[in-house]
Every structure is written in structure tokens, then in C-alpha cells.
Amino acid sequence: MKRLRQRLMIWIVKHSIFIDPCPLPGQKMWEVKVDGETVYIESNNRMFAHLKAKICYPRAKNIQVIKPLNIDNYA
């Protein structure tokens, strides 16, 4: 059951990524540390930001979602 839930979450995250310069309503930019490197991921919440980071960086040893950022500063 756990593996099925994990596959379902990965499927949802893979199919919910939009390539759009304008963020969707409710989306935030998240600061994520991946093996000591800072990357920025757009997501609805902390959990999806972590899952998107896992998908983008499958060989990463340490993924840590730090904080949501104000999108107005990066536009």
C-alpha cells in the first residue's frame, strides 16, 4: 500500500508540472537545499516541493525544503 501511494504521488507530481512563465494561483516559490545547493521550485505546498525536488534530482542524498519565498521579489 505504501509503494502504491508513493507511485500515485509521483504520477500526480509528474503530470501537474506546467511550463508557464506566469505562476498559477496558489503557487509559491520554495527554497530547497539539494545536497547543500540552493534551488528554487514552484509548488502549492511543502510536500509537493519536496516531491518535485526528488523527481528533478533522483540521486540526491539530502533534500530539505527551507521556506516559501515572495514571488514579487523574483518577477
Backbone as JSON Lines, residues from 0, in Angstrom:
{"i":0,"aa":"M","n":[0.82,-1.19,0.0],"ca":[0.0,0.0,0.0],"c":[0.86,1.26,0.0]}
{"i":1,"aa":"K","n":[1.97,1.23,0.76],"ca":[2.86,2.38,0.83],"c":[3.49,2.65,-0.53]}
{"i":2,"aa":"R","n":[3.91,1.59,-1.22],"ca":[4.53,1.74,-2.53],"c":[3.51,2.27,-3.55]}
{"i":3,"aa":"L","n":[2.28,1.79,-3.46],"ca":[1.23,2.26,-4.36],"c":[0.97,3.75,-4.14]}
{"i":4,"aa":"R","n":[0.92,4.18,-2.87],"ca":[0.71,5.59,-2.55],"c":[1.86,6.43,-3.09]}
{"i":5,"aa":"Q","n":[3.09,5.91,-2.95],"ca":[4.26,6.64,-3.43],"c":[4.22,6.78,-4.96]}
{"i":6,"aa":"R","n":[3.87,5.7,-5.66],"ca":[3.77,5.78,-7.12],"c":[2.68,6.74,-7.55]}
{"i":7,"aa":"L","n":[1.57,6.74,-6.84],"ca":[0.48,7.65,-7.16],"c":[0.91,9.1,-6.96]}
{"i":8,"aa":"M","n":[1.62,9.39,-5.88],"ca":[2.09,10.76,-5.63],"c":[3.08,11.19,-6.71]}
{"i":9,"aa":"I","n":[3.97,10.3,-7.12],"ca":[4.94,10.64,-8.17],"c":[4.2,10.9,-9.48]}
{"i":10,"aa":"W","n":[3.2,10.09,-9.79],"ca":[2.42,10.29,-11.0],"c":[1.72,11.64,-10.98]}
{"i":11,"aa":"I","n":[1.13,11.99,-9.84],"ca":[0.43,13.27,-9.71],"c":[1.4,14.42,-9.9]}
{"i":12,"aa":"V","n":[2.57,14.34,-9.3],"ca":[3.55,15.43,-9.41],"c":[4.07,15.54,-10.84]}
{"i":13,"aa":"K","n":[4.35,14.41,-11.51],"ca":[4.86,14.46,-12.88],"c":[3.84,15.09,-13.83]}
{"i":14,"aa":"H","n":[2.58,14.83,-13.61],"ca":[1.56,15.33,-14.52],"c":[0.99,16.68,-14.1]}
{"i":15,"aa":"S","n":[1.47,17.25,-13.02],"ca":[0.97,18.55,-12.6],"c":[1.99,19.66,-12.8]}
{"i":16,"aa":"I","n":[3.09,19.36,-13.48],"ca":[4.11,20.37,-13.74],"c":[3.73,21.12,-15.02]}
{"i":17,"aa":"F","n":[3.61,22.42,-14.92],"ca":[3.27,23.26,-16.06],"c":[4.46,24.13,-16.38]}
{"i":18,"aa":"I","n":[4.74,24.28,-17.67],"ca":[5.79,25.21,-18.09],"c":[5.07,26.48,-18.5]}
{"i":19,"aa":"D","n":[5.02,27.42,-17.58],"ca":[4.28,28.66,-17.77],"c":[5.02,29.77,-17.04]}
{"i":20,"aa":"P","n":[5.36,30.86,-17.71],"ca":[6.08,31.93,-17.03],"c":[5.25,32.62,-15.94]}
{"i":21,"aa":"C","n":[3.94,32.5,-16.03],"ca":[3.06,33.12,-15.03],"c":[2.67,32.05,-14.01]}
{"i":22,"aa":"P","n":[2.93,32.26,-12.72],"ca":[2.58,31.24,-11.74],"c":[1.07,31.06,-11.61]}
{"i":23,"aa":"L","n":[0.67,29.85,-11.3],"ca":[-0.74,29.56,-11.09],"c":[-1.19,30.13,-9.76]}
{"i":24,"aa":"P","n":[-2.47,30.4,-9.6],"ca":[-2.96,30.88,-8.3],"c":[-2.68,29.85,-7.22]}
{"i":25,"aa":"G","n":[-2.18,30.31,-6.1],"ca":[-1.88,29.4,-5.0],"c":[-0.48,28.82,-5.04]}
{"i":26,"aa":"Q","n":[0.24,29.04,-6.13],"ca":[1.6,28.51,-6.24],"c":[2.57,29.45,-5.53]}
{"i":27,"aa":"K","n":[3.56,28.86,-4.88],"ca":[4.61,29.63,-4.23],"c":[5.96,29.13,-4.73]}
{"i":28,"aa":"M","n":[6.94,29.99,-4.64],"ca":[8.3,29.59,-4.95],"c":[8.93,29.14,-3.64]}
{"i":29,"aa":"W","n":[9.51,27.94,-3.63],"ca":[10.1,27.36,-2.42],"c":[11.61,27.28,-2.56]}
{"i":30,"aa":"E","n":[12.29,27.65,-1.52],"ca":[13.75,27.5,-1.46],"c":[14.03,26.09,-0.96]}
{"i":31,"aa":"V","n":[14.78,25.32,-1.76],"ca":[15.06,23.92,-1.44],"c":[16.56,23.69,-1.48]}
{"i":32,"aa":"K","n":[17.1,23.05,-0.45],"ca":[18.52,22.69,-0.44],"c":[18.64,21.24,-0.89]}
{"i":33,"aa":"V","n":[19.4,21.04,-1.96],"ca":[19.64,19.7,-2.5],"c":[21.14,19.45,-2.4]}
{"i":34,"aa":"D","n":[21.52,18.6,-1.46],"ca":[22.93,18.29,-1.21],"c":[23.77,19.55,-1.02]}
{"i":35,"aa":"G","n":[23.23,20.51,-0.28],"ca":[23.97,21.73,0.03],"c":[23.8,22.83,-1.0]}
{"i":36,"aa":"E","n":[23.2,22.55,-2.16],"ca":[22.96,23.54,-3.2],"c":[21.56,24.11,-3.06]}
{"i":37,"aa":"T","n":[21.39,25.39,-3.25],"ca":[20.07,26.0,-3.16],"c":[19.42,26.04,-4.53]}
{"i":38,"aa":"V","n":[18.22,25.49,-4.63],"ca":[17.44,25.54,-5.87],"c":[16.06,26.1,-5.52]}
{"i":39,"aa":"Y","n":[15.34,26.58,-6.52],"ca":[14.01,27.15,-6.3],"c":[13.0,26.34,-7.1]}
{"i":40,"aa":"I","n":[11.96,25.9,-6.41],"ca":[10.94,25.06,-7.02],"c":[9.57,25.69,-6.78]}
{"i":41,"aa":"E","n":[8.75,25.71,-7.82],"ca":[7.41,26.27,-7.71],"c":[6.42,25.16,-7.39]}
{"i":42,"aa":"S","n":[5.65,25.34,-6.33],"ca":[4.72,24.31,-5.9],"c":[3.63,24.9,-5.02]}
{"i":43,"aa":"N","n":[2.56,24.11,-4.81],"ca":[1.46,24.55,-3.95],"c":[1.83,24.52,-2.49]}
{"i":44,"aa":"N","n":[2.53,23.47,-2.07],"ca":[2.85,23.32,-0.65],"c":[4.21,22.66,-0.48]}
{"i":45,"aa":"R","n":[4.62,22.52,0.75],"ca":[5.94,21.99,1.09],"c":[6.12,20.55,0.62]}
{"i":46,"aa":"M","n":[5.07,19.73,0.76],"ca":[5.16,18.33,0.39],"c":[5.42,18.16,-1.11]}
{"i":47,"aa":"F","n":[4.67,18.9,-1.95],"ca":[4.86,18.81,-3.38],"c":[6.2,19.39,-3.81]}
{"i":48,"aa":"A","n":[6.69,20.39,-3.11],"ca":[8.02,20.93,-3.41],"c":[9.08,19.86,-3.16]}
{"i":49,"aa":"H","n":[8.93,19.12,-2.08],"ca":[9.88,18.04,-1.77],"c":[9.8,16.93,-2.82]}
{"i":50,"aa":"L","n":[8.58,16.55,-3.24],"ca":[8.43,15.51,-4.25],"c":[8.97,15.95,-5.61]}
{"i":51,"aa":"K","n":[8.75,17.2,-5.99],"ca":[9.29,17.69,-7.25],"c":[10.82,17.71,-7.22]}
{"i":52,"aa":"A","n":[11.39,18.05,-6.07],"ca":[12.85,18.02,-5.94],"c":[13.37,16.59,-6.06]}
{"i":53,"aa":"K","n":[12.65,15.62,-5.49],"ca":[13.05,14.22,-5.61],"c":[13.02,13.75,-7.06]}
{"i":54,"aa":"I","n":[12.03,14.22,-7.8],"ca":[11.92,13.83,-9.21],"c":[13.01,14.5,-10.04]}
{"i":55,"aa":"C","n":[13.27,15.78,-9.78],"ca":[14.29,16.51,-10.55],"c":[15.71,16.05,-10.22]}
{"i":56,"aa":"Y","n":[15.93,15.65,-8.97],"ca":[17.26,15.23,-8.52],"c":[17.15,13.84,-7.89]}
{"i":57,"aa":"P","n":[17.01,12.79,-8.71],"ca":[16.78,11.45,-8.15],"c":[17.97,10.88,-7.37]}
{"i":58,"aa":"R","n":[19.17,11.33,-7.63],"ca":[20.34,10.79,-6.93],"c":[20.77,11.61,-5.72]}
{"i":59,"aa":"A","n":[19.99,12.59,-5.36],"ca":[20.33,13.45,-4.23],"c":[20.24,12.67,-2.92]}
{"i":60,"aa":"K","n":[21.21,12.9,-2.04],"ca":[21.24,12.24,-0.74],"c":[20.41,12.99,0.3]}
{"i":61,"aa":"N","n":[20.39,14.33,0.2],"ca":[19.71,15.14,1.2],"c":[18.89,16.23,0.5]}
{"i":62,"aa":"I","n":[17.58,16.2,0.72],"ca":[16.68,17.22,0.18],"c":[15.95,17.85,1.35]}
{"i":63,"aa":"Q","n":[16.05,19.18,1.45],"ca":[15.43,19.89,2.57],"c":[14.73,21.13,2.04]}
{"i":64,"aa":"V","n":[13.42,21.21,2.27],"ca":[12.64,22.39,1.88],"c":[12.8,23.42,2.99]}
{"i":65,"aa":"I","n":[13.34,24.59,2.64],"ca":[13.67,25.6,3.64],"c":[12.48,26.5,3.95]}
{"i":66,"aa":"K","n":[12.02,27.26,2.95],"ca":[10.94,28.22,3.22],"c":[10.29,28.67,1.92]}
{"i":67,"aa":"P","n":[9.05,29.17,2.01],"ca":[8.42,29.77,0.82],"c":[8.96,31.17,0.61]}
{"i":68,"aa":"L","n":[9.06,31.56,-0.64],"ca":[9.59,32.89,-0.97],"c":[8.47,33.76,-1.53]}
{"i":69,"aa":"N","n":[8.67,35.05,-1.45],"ca":[7.74,36.01,-2.02],"c":[8.03,36.11,-3.51]}
{"i":70,"aa":"I","n":[7.06,35.75,-4.36],"ca":[7.27,35.73,-5.81],"c":[7.48,37.14,-6.36]}
{"i":71,"aa":"D","n":[6.93,38.16,-5.7],"ca":[7.07,39.54,-6.19],"c":[8.54,39.96,-6.28]}
{"i":72,"aa":"N","n":[9.39,39.4,-5.43],"ca":[10.8,39.76,-5.45],"c":[11.54,39.15,-6.63]}
{"i":73,"aa":"Y","n":[10.97,38.11,-7.26],"ca":[11.67,37.41,-8.33],"c":[11.04,37.63,-9.69]}
{"i":74,"aa":"A","n":[10.02,38.46,-9.77],"ca":[9.35,38.69,-11.05],"c":[10.09,39.7,-11.9]}
